[in-house]
């Protein structure tokens, strides 16, 4: 469903990157630490934000970017994909 979704305005579709489970040497699974940041890959982006005069402000993120978002920006954490606003992106990895 999310892969074919075309977001509007300044919204983006992201695919969450699941952190691998951590195990001890004896094979016990360690509980995941409560982190407030989440890595995700941008799947699709909207056209951008509109100013009051109607001109378009393009988005800084693009499809394929790896971004860091606040975990609480992604409310439906059970899904692999999420739709968020570009304002919820805290940073883009490797973008200079």
N, C-alpha and C positions, 0 to 999 in steps of 0.2 A: 504494500500500500504506500509506504513512505517513499520508496524508490521512484515511483512514477508521479509523485506529488510536485507541483510547481508552486513554490512559495510566492506570496505576494509581498510587495514593498520591501521592507528591510528585514524580512524573516529569512532564516536559513534552515535547511534540513541537515541534521548531523547524524552520524553513526557512531555510537559510543564504542570506545576501545576498552574491552574487558581486560582487566589486569589478571595475569596468571595466578592461580592459587599457590600459596606458599606452603611448603611442607618442611617438616624437620627431617633430619637424617633417618629417623626411625619410621617416617611416613605419616606422622600426625599432621593434620591440616591446621594451620594457624588461622585464627579469625582475622578477617580483614579490618585493618585500622580504619577508624572513622576519618575519612579525608573530606575536605570541603572542595577539592578541585577534581575535575574530570577531564581526561583527554578524549578528543573526538575528531573524526574526519568529516569535513564538510562534503556533503553529497550534492546538494543543489542550493542555489542562491536566488533570491528575488531580484527584481530590477533595480532596487535602490529606494531611497527615501525621497519624498517630494517636499520641496520648500513651499512656502505660502504663495510664491509667485508661479508655481507649477514646474519650475526647473527640477531636474533630477540630480540627486547626490548619489553617485555610484557607491556600492559597498566595497570595503577594503578586502574582505575575505572572498575567496573563489573556490570553486569545486576542487577537491583534492587537498586543500590546506589541512594541516593538523592544528587544531586549536585547543586552548585550555578554557573551560567554562566552569562557573561555579556549580557545584553539585545541586544546589537548591534551585538553580535556573531550570533544571530538568526535573519537573514534578513527577512525570510518569516514568519512574526509574526502572520499571519492569520491562519496558520496550527497548529494543535494540536501537531504534531510531527515535529522534525527537525533533520538534520544530521550535526554534528559539529566535529571539530578536538578535540582531548583530550587536546591540548594546550589552548583551549578556556574555559576549566573548571577552575574556580577560587578556588574551594574547594569542599570537600566531607563532607556532614553532618554526624557527629557521627563516623567518621573514625579517629582512633588514631594511 
